[in-house]
Amino acid sequence: MLEPRQLLKTSNDFPSRLLALADCPQSIDIAGSIVPQDNLSLAIVGSRKMSSYGKEVVQDVARSLAPYQVTVVSGLMYGVDMESHKAALDNNLRTIGVLGFGFNYLYKVPEMALVESIVSKNMGAIISEFKREEAPAPWTFPKRDRIIAALGSVILVVEAGERSGTSYTVGSALQLGKEVLAVPGSIYSEVSIGCHKLIEDGARIVKSTQDVLSALGLTGETAGKTVILNSPLSKEEENVFKFLDQTGLPVDDIIVGCKRPSSTVLSCLVSLEMKGLIKDTGNGVYRKI
């Protein structure tokens, strides 16, 4: 049985991306750890009735992420969720599992051995915003889904039925200004109806794994640099990183807001971009990935 610890919203270790939520939890329970590397992340969601096609897509996506050390975020339930965590570990990627209930009900997770290995091998974290005795219920999973959306740099929907619960994750992602990608499937597949609707509504279509890498701002040129992601941030870098958000800020505003010399801020921006934590979107505007 994993023994979580509580992180208050005011703690330095509290995941900074959750602060962007209008209803940010006042605390979370966590087993394992969330590290700066996890700021480059892909949230993968989809049907609990995953098809063999969906499984293949998840595995291919995870393999494509491996050179870039992208963290995989998902919901620790059946189907696409569990396959996403498994594929991440199979490719030596960190993964964050978000529970839709309290830690006392961790036995509800389909593969406990996999969950325990995430923590014991220091390959990510299991988190929950619910009290430990909170049982799974229809209302708890939509709340979980917004946490998944907040933690992911980009959200990938692999398979979804017509009334899929992934709509909660997608809705939260759009409110947070995150890009949503959807994988097309057979016109005869019930678990592709939701993805086709998302694409119709403007989600980016995934024609290959390269589309996922592109959404994350990754190219072949950046693959060799990802080892830098393991380096700890300096105090100056941390100061600049915390000031940034996902919508983007002009460099002049960053300098003023951080109250540091322009040379220091510019140096930090270059370093943070090299570490894959921020992106220059053009015209001197930087945002968190």
LINFEN-V920312 format. One record per residue. N is the residue number from 0. RES is the residue in three letters. SS is DSSP state (A for helix, B for strand, O for the rest). PHI is phi in whole degrees, -180 to 180 (999 if undefined). Layout:
# LINFEN-V920312
n=N res=RES ss=SS phi=PHI
n=N res=RES ss=SS phi=PHI
This chain:
# LINFEN-V920312
n=0 res=MET ss=O phi=999
n=1 res=LEU ss=O phi=-74
n=2 res=GLU ss=O phi=-107
n=3 res=PRO ss=O phi=-77
n=4 res=ARG ss=B phi=-118
n=5 res=GLN ss=B phi=-94
n=6 res=LEU ss=B phi=-116
n=7 res=LEU ss=B phi=-79
n=8 res=LYS ss=O phi=-56
n=9 res=THR ss=O phi=-84
n=10 res=SER ss=O phi=-73
n=11 res=ASN ss=O phi=-65
n=12 res=ASP ss=O phi=-89
n=13 res=PHE ss=O phi=-65
n=14 res=PRO ss=O phi=-56
n=15 res=SER ss=A phi=-63
n=16 res=ARG ss=A phi=-66
n=17 res=LEU ss=A phi=-70
n=18 res=LEU ss=A phi=-66
n=19 res=ALA ss=A phi=-75
n=20 res=LEU ss=O phi=-74
n=21 res=ALA ss=O phi=-62
n=22 res=ASP ss=O phi=-113
n=23 res=CYS ss=O phi=-54
n=24 res=PRO ss=O phi=-62
n=25 res=GLN ss=O phi=-73
n=26 res=SER ss=B phi=-161
n=27 res=ILE ss=B phi=-135
n=28 res=ASP ss=B phi=-96
n=29 res=ILE ss=B phi=-142
n=30 res=ALA ss=B phi=-118
n=31 res=GLY ss=B phi=94
n=32 res=SER ss=O phi=-148
n=33 res=ILE ss=O phi=-111
n=34 res=VAL ss=O phi=-121
n=35 res=PRO ss=A phi=-54
n=36 res=GLN ss=A phi=-55
n=37 res=ASP ss=A phi=-72
n=38 res=ASN ss=A phi=-73
n=39 res=LEU ss=O phi=-99
n=40 res=SER ss=B phi=-144
n=41 res=LEU ss=B phi=-122
n=42 res=ALA ss=B phi=-87
n=43 res=ILE ss=B phi=-113
n=44 res=VAL ss=B phi=-132
n=45 res=GLY ss=O phi=170
n=46 res=SER ss=O phi=-70
n=47 res=ARG ss=O phi=-74
n=48 res=LYS ss=O phi=-99
n=49 res=MET ss=O phi=-61
n=50 res=SER ss=O phi=-88
n=51 res=SER ss=A phi=-63
n=52 res=TYR ss=A phi=-64
n=53 res=GLY ss=A phi=-61
n=54 res=LYS ss=A phi=-62
n=55 res=GLU ss=A phi=-64
n=56 res=VAL ss=A phi=-62
n=57 res=VAL ss=A phi=-59
n=58 res=GLN ss=A phi=-65
n=59 res=ASP ss=A phi=-66
n=60 res=VAL ss=A phi=-63
n=61 res=ALA ss=A phi=-61
n=62 res=ARG ss=A phi=-62
n=63 res=SER ss=A phi=-70
n=64 res=LEU ss=A phi=-81
n=65 res=ALA ss=A phi=-54
n=66 res=PRO ss=A phi=-66
n=67 res=TYR ss=A phi=-106
n=68 res=GLN ss=O phi=54
n=69 res=VAL ss=O phi=-80
n=70 res=THR ss=B phi=-82
n=71 res=VAL ss=B phi=-101
n=72 res=VAL ss=B phi=-112
n=73 res=SER ss=B phi=-158
n=74 res=GLY ss=O phi=-108
n=75 res=LEU ss=O phi=60
n=76 res=MET ss=O phi=-119
n=77 res=TYR ss=O phi=-68
n=78 res=GLY ss=O phi=74
n=79 res=VAL ss=A phi=-58
n=80 res=ASP ss=A phi=-54
n=81 res=MET ss=A phi=-65
n=82 res=GLU ss=A phi=-64
n=83 res=SER ss=A phi=-65
n=84 res=HIS ss=A phi=-64
n=85 res=LYS ss=A phi=-64
n=86 res=ALA ss=A phi=-64
n=87 res=ALA ss=A phi=-61
n=88 res=LEU ss=A phi=-64
n=89 res=ASP ss=A phi=-62
n=90 res=ASN ss=O phi=-108
n=91 res=ASN ss=O phi=59
n=92 res=LEU ss=O phi=-105
n=93 res=ARG ss=O phi=-72
n=94 res=THR ss=B phi=-148
n=95 res=ILE ss=B phi=-117
n=96 res=GLY ss=B phi=-104
n=97 res=VAL ss=B phi=-108
n=98 res=LEU ss=O phi=-83
n=99 res=GLY ss=O phi=-100
n=100 res=PHE ss=O phi=-168
n=101 res=GLY ss=O phi=-78
n=102 res=PHE ss=A phi=-62
n=103 res=ASN ss=A phi=-65
n=104 res=TYR ss=A phi=-107
n=105 res=LEU ss=A phi=-60
n=106 res=TYR ss=A phi=-63
n=107 res=LYS ss=A phi=-73
n=108 res=VAL ss=O phi=-68
n=109 res=PRO ss=O phi=-58
n=110 res=GLU ss=O phi=-127
n=111 res=MET ss=A phi=-65
n=112 res=ALA ss=A phi=-62
n=113 res=LEU ss=A phi=-67
n=114 res=VAL ss=A phi=-60
n=115 res=GLU ss=A phi=-65
n=116 res=SER ss=A phi=-70
n=117 res=ILE ss=A phi=-58
n=118 res=VAL ss=A phi=-82
n=119 res=SER ss=A phi=-66
n=120 res=LYS ss=O phi=-95
n=121 res=ASN ss=O phi=56
n=122 res=MET ss=O phi=-110
n=123 res=GLY ss=B phi=147
n=124 res=ALA ss=B phi=-154
n=125 res=ILE ss=B phi=-116
n=126 res=ILE ss=B phi=-131
n=127 res=SER ss=B phi=-151
n=128 res=GLU ss=O phi=-92
n=129 res=PHE ss=O phi=-90
n=130 res=LYS ss=O phi=-60
n=131 res=ARG ss=O phi=-59
n=132 res=GLU ss=O phi=-90
n=133 res=GLU ss=O phi=-74
n=134 res=ALA ss=O phi=-81
n=135 res=PRO ss=O phi=-63
n=136 res=ALA ss=O phi=-151
n=137 res=PRO ss=A phi=-55
n=138 res=TRP ss=A phi=-84
n=139 res=THR ss=A phi=-78
n=140 res=PHE ss=A phi=-73
n=141 res=PRO ss=A phi=-60
n=142 res=LYS ss=A phi=-66
n=143 res=ARG ss=A phi=-59
n=144 res=ASP ss=A phi=-62
n=145 res=ARG ss=A phi=-71
n=146 res=ILE ss=A phi=-68
n=147 res=ILE ss=A phi=-58
n=148 res=ALA ss=A phi=-62
n=149 res=ALA ss=A phi=-67
n=150 res=LEU ss=A phi=-79
n=151 res=GLY ss=O phi=-87
n=152 res=SER ss=O phi=-69
n=153 res=VAL ss=B phi=-139
n=154 res=ILE ss=B phi=-114
n=155 res=LEU ss=B phi=-114
n=156 res=VAL ss=B phi=-101
n=157 res=VAL ss=O phi=-86
n=158 res=GLU ss=O phi=-142
n=159 res=ALA ss=O phi=-157
n=160 res=GLY ss=O phi=-78
n=161 res=GLU ss=O phi=-62
n=162 res=ARG ss=O phi=-119
n=163 res=SER ss=O phi=-71
n=164 res=GLY ss=O phi=-68
n=165 res=THR ss=A phi=-62
n=166 res=SER ss=A phi=-61
n=167 res=TYR ss=A phi=-69
n=168 res=THR ss=A phi=-64
n=169 res=VAL ss=A phi=-62
n=170 res=GLY ss=A phi=-59
n=171 res=SER ss=A phi=-66
n=172 res=ALA ss=A phi=-61
n=173 res=LEU ss=A phi=-66
n=174 res=GLN ss=A phi=-63
n=175 res=LEU ss=O phi=-89
n=176 res=GLY ss=O phi=78
n=177 res=LYS ss=O phi=-89
n=178 res=GLU ss=B phi=-81
n=179 res=VAL ss=B phi=-113
n=180 res=LEU ss=B phi=-115
n=181 res=ALA ss=B phi=-136
n=182 res=VAL ss=B phi=-94
n=183 res=PRO ss=O phi=-73
n=184 res=GLY ss=O phi=-143
n=185 res=SER ss=O phi=-67
n=186 res=ILE ss=O phi=-69
n=187 res=TYR ss=O phi=-98
n=188 res=SER ss=O phi=-93
n=189 res=GLU ss=A phi=-66
n=190 res=VAL ss=A phi=-88
n=191 res=SER ss=A phi=-112
n=192 res=ILE ss=A phi=-58
n=193 res=GLY ss=A phi=-64
n=194 res=CYS ss=A phi=-66
n=195 res=HIS ss=A phi=-64
n=196 res=LYS ss=A phi=-67
n=197 res=LEU ss=A phi=-62
n=198 res=ILE ss=A phi=-63
n=199 res=GLU ss=A phi=-60
n=200 res=ASP ss=O phi=-86
n=201 res=GLY ss=O phi=119
n=202 res=ALA ss=O phi=-66
n=203 res=ARG ss=B phi=-71
n=204 res=ILE ss=B phi=-78
n=205 res=VAL ss=B phi=-98
n=206 res=LYS ss=O phi=-92
n=207 res=SER ss=O phi=-160
n=208 res=THR ss=A phi=-64
n=209 res=GLN ss=A phi=-63
n=210 res=ASP ss=A phi=-65
n=211 res=VAL ss=A phi=-68
n=212 res=LEU ss=A phi=-62
n=213 res=SER ss=A phi=-63
n=214 res=ALA ss=A phi=-63
n=215 res=LEU ss=O phi=-84
n=216 res=GLY ss=O phi=77
n=217 res=LEU ss=O phi=-108
n=218 res=THR ss=O phi=-136
n=219 res=GLY ss=A phi=-60
n=220 res=GLU ss=A phi=-69
n=221 res=THR ss=A phi=-93
n=222 res=ALA ss=A phi=-60
n=223 res=GLY ss=A phi=-73
n=224 res=LYS ss=A phi=-95
n=225 res=THR ss=A phi=-67
n=226 res=VAL ss=A phi=-59
n=227 res=ILE ss=A phi=-65
n=228 res=LEU ss=A phi=-60
n=229 res=ASN ss=A phi=-79
n=230 res=SER ss=O phi=-73
n=231 res=PRO ss=O phi=-68
n=232 res=LEU ss=O phi=-81
n=233 res=SER ss=O phi=-74
n=234 res=LYS ss=A phi=-62
n=235 res=GLU ss=A phi=-66
n=236 res=GLU ss=A phi=-64
n=237 res=GLU ss=A phi=-64
n=238 res=ASN ss=A phi=-62
n=239 res=VAL ss=A phi=-68
n=240 res=PHE ss=A phi=-61
n=241 res=LYS ss=A phi=-66
n=242 res=PHE ss=A phi=-75
n=243 res=LEU ss=O phi=-74
n=244 res=ASP ss=O phi=-132
n=245 res=GLN ss=O phi=-89
n=246 res=THR ss=O phi=-90
n=247 res=GLY ss=O phi=108
n=248 res=LEU ss=B phi=-135
n=249 res=PRO ss=B phi=-65
n=250 res=VAL ss=A phi=-60
n=251 res=ASP ss=A phi=-64
n=252 res=ASP ss=A phi=-67
n=253 res=ILE ss=A phi=-66
n=254 res=ILE ss=A phi=-62
n=255 res=VAL ss=A phi=-65
n=256 res=GLY ss=A phi=-66
n=257 res=CYS ss=A phi=-82
n=258 res=LYS ss=O phi=55
n=259 res=ARG ss=O phi=-129
n=260 res=PRO ss=O phi=-57
n=261 res=SER ss=A phi=-60
n=262 res=SER ss=A phi=-63
n=263 res=THR ss=A phi=-67
n=264 res=VAL ss=A phi=-64
n=265 res=LEU ss=A phi=-63
n=266 res=SER ss=A phi=-63
n=267 res=CYS ss=A phi=-65
n=268 res=LEU ss=A phi=-63
n=269 res=VAL ss=A phi=-62
n=270 res=SER ss=A phi=-64
n=271 res=LEU ss=A phi=-65
n=272 res=GLU ss=A phi=-69
n=273 res=MET ss=A phi=-62
n=274 res=LYS ss=O phi=-82
n=275 res=GLY ss=O phi=77
n=276 res=LEU ss=O phi=-97
n=277 res=ILE ss=B phi=-135
n=278 res=LYS ss=B phi=-137
n=279 res=ASP ss=B phi=-84
n=280 res=THR ss=B phi=-88
n=281 res=GLY ss=B phi=110
n=282 res=ASN ss=O phi=58
n=283 res=GLY ss=O phi=71
n=284 res=VAL ss=B phi=-106
n=285 res=TYR ss=B phi=-118
n=286 res=ARG ss=B phi=-141
n=287 res=LYS ss=B phi=-68
n=288 res=ILE ss=O phi=-85
